[in-house]
Amino acid sequence: MSLNIMVVDDSAVARAMIIKVLKLTGLPLGEVLQASNGQEGLDLLENNWVDLLLVDINMPVMNGEEMITRVRANEAWQSLPIVVISTEGSVTRIASLQEQGANFIHKPFSPETIREIIQQVTGAFQ
């Protein structure tokens, strides 16, 4: 079984780095979708099967926090694993995201960290 993952970040460089690190984890990757903001991410979710969302917080058009709120409000996506990858330092904001079931990884991160979190949230490949 392979994981279909969506990377949502407004920085093309950050998306490329995350995808490169994903490949270094050794996890079996399926399709890796990319979106530059939360709205693009939601649009892609409508038409694609995704096993995991990797979401930045601070983005134009729709930020990651709003995207996560909308994902959790949609019955079809309520249990979709979400990992926030951000430089966010606000303890309050991080706690709010965690209350919605999102896990949090601070940038920068290692392949080992992202592998461990993905295994934890998906329950796969342990």
ABEGO torsion letter per residue (X at the ends): XBBBBBBBBABAAAAAAAAAAAAAAGBBBBBBBBBABAAAAAAAAAABBBABBBBBABBBGBBAAAAAAAAAABAAAAABBBBBBBABABAAAAAAAAAAGBBBBBOBBBAAAAAAAAAAAAGBGX
